[in-house]
Amino acid sequence: MKLGCIADDLTGATDLALMLAREGLRTIQTIGVPRPDLDLAGADAVVVALKSRTNPVQEAVNLSLTAATALKKAGAQHLFFKYCSTFDSTDEGNIGPVAEALLAFTESDFTLACPAFPANGRTVYKGHLYVNGVPLHESSMKDHPLTPMRDSNLVRVLQRQTKLSVGLVPYEDVDAGPDAIRSAFQREKAAGHQIVIVDALSDAHLRAIGLAAADFALITGGSGVAMGLPAAYRKNEYSPRPAETGFDAPAGRSVILAGSCSSATRGQVAAALEAGIPALRLDAMELSSGAATAQTALEWLKAQSASGPALIYSTATPEEVQAVQSRLGRMNAGEIVEKTLAEIARALPGLGFTRLIVAGGETSGAVVNALDVDALAIGPEIDPGVPWTRSLAGNDLALALKSGNFGTPDFFLKAWNMLR
């Protein structure tokens, strides 16, 4: 195994697994630390999906080290710590503390941090992260209910999270190619920096960074920076996987579960409603009082036509989220909705639902855990960073696990057309 990957949420793991598989590495994604009897012998890369992005810092560190230990035991030669392309974190962590712990685990003293994903509008220039051309702190991420991002300068953001010295490899070095990037790494290391933010404005930049950093014991970033690693590992003797246009899926009913409140998911919910997809909105206050339950949602779902998908969503505006959080508490509000969506998901296979779209990293984690899915085969890409997947054990399910921030407005409508 060339690469063992640790992702801090489920949809991010799927995004990375898709990237590596598309670029030619035989890739398996596991939900949580791989079980001992899971055969990983044929994999070039294994991506472990954790639920650690918003956990207490020490808990996130411990989970990540447990995954790293399992991956090393399975033969991983390099480690990759994957986090969101919008650098979702707080001043306490968890990106900095986990990266620091993994550096110590690999007995190395230098790594990079690059969340850029230009295909989804995430670019880094002069150390500042932009979302579709807008500085991070001016984007919708400033209102994220768990990790509000109020500073676009990633050098500052990461430095507040770690005792390690944070430097920068700017655009000029990256644009000059892999050799210039390697020289910049040496320059920053000589200056005493142990983690460097790396600029990237294009896929060509990401490929160059991957080539320059391929020998690192640890790389950290979004899925984009992994783009150049397969070519480096195979010394350019690889063939990208041909784009797939269809995907074999189990026969059954279709449903969308949307827990994300991001602007992208709000747009996707709005498009689904406008298209006439039957929909039920879960209200956190009603769930808290018992006026609405998972069972009432399931009764509604059973009554819908089996000829097309139905939508159950808790997606709300930032103002609505803040109002609920002020009454129920920041963490409690999200946990109430996640618990309900997980309870709904647990009952779906028994009702004949085998084709699921799930929107939101936290929601996706809760859903796959409820369904006892622990490993996934990666299928075709629906939108950048979001593939169809199929469970490898237990209930036979087709799953599209979408980061809240990803996907075009018509994502909930078009994804079904890829299933056979």
C-alpha positions in Angstrom: 0.0 0.0 0.0 1.5 3.3 -1.1 -0.8 5.7 0.7 -2.8 5.4 3.9 -5.3 8.3 4.2 -7.1 9.6 7.3 -10.1 11.9 6.6 -11.8 13.9 9.3 -15.3 13.3 7.9 -17.1 10.8 5.7 -17.8 12.9 2.6 -14.3 14.2 2.6 -13.0 10.6 2.6 -15.2 9.8 -0.4 -14.0 12.9 -2.2 -10.4 11.8 -1.7 -11.1 8.1 -2.6 -12.7 9.3 -5.8 -9.6 11.4 -6.7 -7.2 8.6 -6.1 -9.2 6.0 -7.9 -9.8 8.3 -10.9 -6.0 9.0 -11.1 -5.2 5.3 -11.3 -4.7 3.9 -7.7 -6.7 0.9 -6.6 -8.6 2.5 -3.7 -10.8 1.2 -0.8 -12.7 3.5 1.5 -13.5 2.3 5.0 -15.9 3.8 7.5 -13.9 4.1 10.6 -10.7 2.1 11.3 -10.7 -1.0 9.0 -11.9 -4.2 10.7 -9.1 -6.8 11.1 -10.7 -9.2 8.6 -11.1 -6.7 5.8 -8.8 -7.7 2.9 -6.7 -4.7 1.9 -4.0 -6.6 0.1 -4.9 -5.4 -3.4 -5.2 -1.8 -2.5 -2.7 0.9 -3.6 -4.5 3.3 -1.2 -6.9 3.0 1.7 -9.0 6.0 2.9 -10.3 5.8 6.4 -13.3 8.0 7.1 -13.4 9.3 10.7 -15.9 11.6 12.4 -13.4 13.8 14.0 -13.7 17.3 12.5 -15.6 18.9 15.4 -14.8 16.4 18.2 -12.9 17.6 21.2 -9.2 18.1 20.2 -7.7 15.2 22.2 -10.5 12.8 20.9 -9.8 13.8 17.3 -6.0 13.3 17.9 -6.6 9.9 19.4 -8.9 8.7 16.6 -6.4 9.9 14.0 -3.5 8.1 15.7 -5.5 4.9 15.9 -6.2 5.1 12.2 -2.6 5.9 11.4 -1.4 2.9 13.5 -3.8 0.6 11.6 -2.8 1.9 8.2 0.9 1.5 9.0 0.3 -2.0 10.2 -1.4 -2.7 6.9 1.7 -1.6 5.0 1.1 2.1 4.2 4.3 3.7 3.1 3.0 7.3 3.3 0.2 9.0 5.3 -2.3 11.7 4.1 -4.4 13.7 6.5 -7.5 15.0 4.6 -9.7 17.9 5.8 -12.2 20.1 4.1 -11.3 22.4 1.2 -12.7 25.3 3.3 -10.3 24.4 6.1 -13.2 23.8 8.5 -11.8 24.2 12.0 -11.7 26.5 15.1 -8.9 28.3 16.8 -8.6 25.2 19.1 -8.3 22.8 16.2 -8.6 20.2 14.9 -6.4 20.5 11.9 -3.3 21.8 13.7 -3.3 19.4 16.6 -4.0 16.3 14.4 -1.3 17.4 11.9 1.1 17.9 14.8 0.4 14.5 16.2 0.7 12.7 12.9 4.1 14.4 12.2 5.3 13.0 15.5 3.9 9.6 14.7 5.8 9.5 11.4 8.9 10.8 13.1 9.2 13.6 10.6 9.6 17.3 11.1 8.1 18.9 8.0 4.8 18.8 6.0 2.5 21.0 3.9 -1.1 22.1 4.2 -3.0 22.8 1.0 -6.9 22.6 1.0 -7.2 24.0 -2.6 -9.7 22.4 -4.9 -10.1 24.7 -8.0 -12.7 22.4 -9.6 -15.0 23.4 -6.7 -13.9 27.0 -6.6 -11.4 26.7 -3.7 -8.1 28.4 -4.4 -5.2 29.6 -2.2 -3.2 32.7 -3.1 -0.6 34.3 -0.9 -1.8 32.1 1.8 -5.4 33.3 1.7 -8.2 30.8 0.9 -10.9 31.9 -1.6 -14.3 30.3 -2.2 -15.4 31.0 -5.8 -13.3 34.1 -5.8 -14.5 35.4 -2.5 -12.2 35.5 0.5 -13.1 32.7 3.0 -14.2 35.1 5.7 -16.6 36.8 3.3 -18.1 33.5 2.0 -21.0 31.6 3.4 -18.5 29.7 5.6 -18.4 32.7 7.9 -21.9 31.5 9.2 -21.1 27.8 9.5 -22.9 26.6 12.6 -20.0 24.5 14.0 -16.8 25.9 12.4 -17.5 29.6 11.4 -14.5 30.7 9.3 -13.7 34.4 10.0 -10.2 34.6 8.7 -9.1 33.8 5.1 -5.3 33.9 6.0 -4.5 30.2 6.5 -1.1 30.9 7.9 -2.7 32.8 10.7 -5.6 30.3 11.1 -3.2 27.3 11.4 -0.7 29.1 13.6 -3.4 29.7 16.1 -4.0 25.9 16.3 -0.5 24.6 16.6 2.8 25.1 18.5 4.7 24.3 15.2 5.9 27.2 13.1 3.8 27.8 10.0 5.3 29.2 6.8 4.2 29.8 3.2 5.1 28.5 -0.3 3.6 31.3 -2.5 2.2 31.2 -6.0 5.5 32.2 -7.7 7.2 29.1 -6.4 4.3 26.8 -7.2 3.8 28.2 -10.7 7.5 27.4 -11.5 6.9 23.7 -11.1 7.9 20.7 -8.9 11.7 21.5 -8.7 10.9 25.1 -7.6 8.4 23.8 -5.0 11.0 21.4 -3.6 13.5 24.3 -3.3 10.8 26.3 -1.5 10.2 23.5 0.9 13.9 23.4 1.7 13.9 27.2 2.1 11.0 27.2 4.5 12.4 24.3 6.5 15.8 26.1 6.8 13.8 29.1 8.1 12.5 26.9 11.0 9.0 26.3 9.6 7.5 22.8 10.1 4.2 23.2 8.3 3.8 25.3 5.2 0.6 26.6 3.5 1.0 26.1 -0.2 -0.7 28.3 -2.8 -2.7 26.6 -5.7 -4.9 28.2 -8.3 -5.2 25.3 -10.8 -5.1 21.5 -11.2 -1.7 21.9 -12.8 -0.5 23.5 -9.5 -1.9 20.6 -7.5 -0.2 18.1 -9.7 3.1 19.9 -9.3 2.7 20.0 -5.5 1.9 16.3 -5.4 5.0 15.5 -7.4 7.2 17.7 -5.2 5.8 16.2 -2.0 5.4 12.6 -2.9 8.3 11.5 -0.7 6.9 13.1 2.4 6.0 10.8 5.2 2.9 12.9 5.8 0.9 15.2 3.6 -2.1 17.2 4.7 -4.7 19.0 2.7 -7.9 18.7 0.7 -8.4 16.0 -1.9 -7.0 18.2 -4.7 -3.4 18.0 -3.5 -3.5 14.2 -3.8 -4.0 14.6 -7.6 -0.3 14.4 -8.4 0.5 11.5 -6.1 -0.5 8.5 -8.2 1.8 9.7 -11.1 4.6 10.2 -8.7 4.2 6.8 -7.0 4.0 5.0 -10.3 6.7 7.2 -11.9 4.2 8.3 -14.5 3.5 4.7 -15.5 -0.2 4.7 -14.8 -3.4 5.2 -16.6 -6.2 7.4 -15.2 -9.4 5.4 -14.9 -11.8 6.1 -17.8 -14.8 8.3 -16.9 -17.8 6.2 -16.1 -21.3 7.1 -17.4 -23.3 4.6 -15.5 -23.3 2.6 -12.3 -24.9 -0.7 -11.3 -27.1 -0.2 -8.3 -29.4 -2.5 -6.4 -33.1 -2.3 -7.3 -35.2 -0.4 -4.9 -36.7 2.9 -3.9 -34.8 6.2 -3.8 -34.5 8.9 -1.0 -32.6 12.0 -0.3 -31.6 12.9 3.3 -30.3 16.4 3.7 -28.9 17.6 7.0 -26.5 20.3 5.7 -27.4 24.0 6.0 -24.7 25.2 3.6 -25.6 27.5 0.8 -24.9 24.8 -1.8 -27.3 22.3 -0.1 -29.9 25.1 0.4 -29.8 25.7 -3.4 -30.1 21.9 -4.1 -33.1 21.6 -1.7 -34.8 24.6 -3.4 -34.2 23.1 -6.9 -35.7 19.8 -5.7 -38.8 21.5 -4.3 -39.2 23.6 -7.4 -39.0 20.3 -9.5 -41.8 18.8 -7.5 -39.9 16.2 -5.5 -42.1 15.2 -2.5 -40.4 16.7 0.6 -40.7 16.7 4.3 -38.9 19.2 6.4 -37.6 18.2 9.9 -37.8 21.1 12.4 -35.4 20.8 15.3 -37.7 22.5 17.7 -40.5 20.0 16.8 -38.1 17.1 17.2 -37.0 18.4 20.5 -40.6 18.7 21.8 -41.7 15.3 20.4 -44.2 16.9 18.1 -42.2 15.3 15.2 -40.3 12.0 15.3 -38.4 9.7 13.1 -41.4 7.4 13.0 -43.7 10.2 11.7 -41.2 10.9 9.0 -41.1 7.2 8.1 -44.9 7.0 7.9 -44.8 10.0 5.5 -42.1 8.4 3.4 -43.9 5.1 3.1 -46.9 7.0 1.7 -44.9 8.6 -1.2 -44.9 7.2 -4.7 -42.2 4.6 -5.4 -41.7 5.9 -8.9 -39.2 8.6 -7.9 -37.1 10.0 -5.0 -38.5 11.6 -1.9 -36.7 14.2 0.1 -36.4 14.5 3.9 -34.4 17.6 5.0 -33.5 19.8 8.0 -31.7 22.4 5.8 -32.3 25.9 7.0 -31.0 29.4 6.6 -28.2 30.8 8.9 -30.8 32.9 10.7 -33.0 30.0 11.3 -30.1 27.9 12.5 -28.9 30.6 14.9 -32.4 31.0 16.3 -32.7 27.2 17.0 -29.1 27.1 18.5 -30.0 30.0 20.9 -32.9 27.9 22.3 -31.4 24.4 22.2 -27.7 25.0 22.3 -25.2 24.9 19.5 -24.2 21.2 19.7 -27.6 19.9 21.0 -29.5 21.3 18.0 -27.3 19.5 15.5 -27.3 16.2 17.5 -31.1 16.1 17.6 -31.4 16.3 13.9 -28.5 13.9 13.3 -30.0 11.3 15.6 -33.4 11.6 13.9 -31.9 11.2 10.4 -29.9 8.2 11.6 -33.0 6.6 13.0 -34.8 7.2 9.7 -31.8 5.7 7.8 -31.7 2.6 10.0 -35.2 1.7 8.9 -34.8 2.4 5.2 -33.5 -1.0 3.9 -36.5 -2.7 5.5 -38.8 -0.4 3.6 -37.2 -1.2 0.3 -35.0 2.0 0.0 -31.6 1.0 -1.5 -30.6 4.2 -3.3 -29.7 7.1 -1.1 -28.3 10.6 -1.5 -27.1 12.1 1.8 -26.1 15.8 2.0 -23.7 16.9 4.7 -20.6 15.4 6.2 -22.0 15.0 9.8 -25.2 13.7 8.4 -23.4 11.2 6.1 -21.4 9.9 9.0 -24.5 9.4 11.1 -26.4 7.7 8.3 -23.7 5.1 7.3 -23.1 4.3 11.0 -26.8 3.7 11.4 -26.8 1.4 8.3 -23.7 -0.5 9.5 -21.8 0.3 6.3 -18.1 -0.1 6.9 -16.5 -0.1 3.4 -17.3 1.3 0.0 -16.5 0.7 -3.6 -16.1 4.0 -5.5 -18.2 4.6 -8.6 -18.6 7.4 -11.1 -18.3 11.1 -10.3 -21.7 13.0 -10.2 -20.1 16.4 -9.6 -16.5 17.3 -8.6 -15.7 15.5 -5.4 -18.9 13.5 -5.2 -19.2 9.9 -6.6 -21.8 7.2 -6.3 -20.6 4.4 -4.1 -21.8 0.9 -3.3 -21.5 -0.8 0.1 -19.2 -3.8 0.2 -20.9 -5.7 3.0 -24.2 -5.9 4.8 -27.2 -4.2 3.2 -26.6 -3.7 -0.5 -26.9 0.0 -1.0 -26.0 2.7 -3.6 -24.9 5.8 -1.7 -24.0 9.3 -2.8 -22.4 11.0 0.2 -22.2 14.7 -0.5 -20.3 17.4 1.4 -22.7 20.1 2.2 -20.7 22.6 0.2 -20.4 20.5 -3.0 -22.5 20.0 -6.0 -24.5 22.1 -8.6 -28.0 23.2 -7.8 -29.5 20.3 -9.8 -27.4 17.6 -8.0 -30.5 16.0 -6.3 -32.2 15.8 -9.7 -29.5 14.5 -12.1 -27.7 12.0 -9.8 -30.3 9.3 -10.3 -29.8 9.3 -14.1 -26.4 7.6 -13.6 -27.8 4.5 -11.9 -28.6 1.3 -13.8 
